[in-house]
C-alpha cells in the first residue's frame, strides 16, 4: 500500500511540473481600419447587434423566418455537426484520465496426463479477479493539446451553425422581397396589357373608319403581345422564387403567404473592430486557427518519449473457494517509457505538416477578415447608391406617366402619330420595371448589410459552447 501511495504522489508531481509544448494561441494582429469605406460616420452601435425581428418587422416575413429556423435542413445538418464535434471533444478529454478495466473468470478443466506436474490433480479449477489501471502521464502536453484542438473544433462547428443561421435569415428575406418586386412587375405588366388592349381596340376602330393604316394596327398588336409575354415570363420567375423559398422552409413547392412588403429597418454599421467579435464565419475561421495551433504542440510533444503509469490489483487462485482470501491477493505497479526510434522521421514530418496547416489556417483567417470588410463596404455603398437610384427611377416613372397621358390625348385629337403613343407606352413600361428592380435593390442592400455585419443569429436559440 505504501508503494502505491509513493507512485501516485510521484505521478502527481510529474503532472504538476509538466508543461504543454508548442506555442500558446494569440490572435493575429491584422490591419483593421477605423471605419468602413463609404461609412459616413463611425459609431459604436451597429445594425448587426439588432435582433432580426427588429430589422424585419413585416409579420408575414417574420413568420417565414421563424419557420425556416425551425425546419431548414441545412441548419439541422449544421446542428448535427455540432453534436459530432461535442462527442469528439468528450472523447479527447477522457484520454487525459486513467483507463480502468476489470476482469474476472472461473475455469475448470482437465490437463494431459503427460503434461501435469507430479502430485497435481488431473482435473482442476482456477479463478481470477483483476482491476487494472493504465495512465499516460501527459508530461509533454500532447493530450492537452489534442483536447484543446478538439474544443476549438467544437467552437468552430458552433460558429458554423450560427453562420448558416445568418445566411438562412438573409436568404429568406431576399426571396421574400424578390417576390414583392416580381409581384409589382407583374402588376405593371398587367396594367400595361390593359392599356394596350384598349388602344388596340381604339386603333382597329379608327382603321375601320380609314383614319389610320394597317401598320398602326399591327404595331398595336405587337405591343400587346410583348406585354403578354412579359407577364408569362415574370410569372415563371415568381413561381420559381416561391419554390426556392419553400425549400428554405423545408416544405414542398407551394404558394406562400405574403404581407405588405414593409421595408427592413436600417441602422449604422458600427465599427470594424467589433465585426471580428460578432460575425460567425470570422469566429469559425479563428477557431480553426486555434485548433491548428494546438495540433502543432501535439506534434511537437509526439517527438518526445511517452511516459505511462500502470497498476493492477486482484486475486489468483487454483481453488475458487480461496479466491477472495488474502493469500490469493496480487498487485503490481509499473512505469513505462516509450521512445519510437524508427518512426522519428515520420513524427518530424507530422510536425512539418501541422505547421503548414497552421500557416494555411492563418491565411484563411486573414482572407475571411478582409472578405468580411469588403462585404460590409459593398453593402454600404449599395445602400446609399440604390436609394438614390430608386428616387431617380420614381421621378422617371412620374415624368413618363405624364408623357404617356399627353401622347394619348394628342393621338385621340389627331395631333400625334401612333408611334408617339407606342414610344411613350414602351418607355413607361420599361421605367416601371426598372423602378421595381430599384426598389428590390434598395431592400436587398439592407439585407446584405445585416448579413455582412453578422446579424441574424439568436443567442437564445443558437447558443454555442461556453
PyMOL commands that set and color helices and strands:
alter all, ss='L'
color gray80, all
select helices_A, chain A and resi 2-17+47-49+52-55+59-71+73-94+142-208+214-248+272-278+280-301+320-322+326-328+344-413+418-452
alter helices_A, ss='H'
color red, helices_A
select strands_A, chain A and resi 99-110+123-137+306-317+329-338
alter strands_A, ss='S'
color yellow, strands_A
deselect
rebuild
show_as cartoon
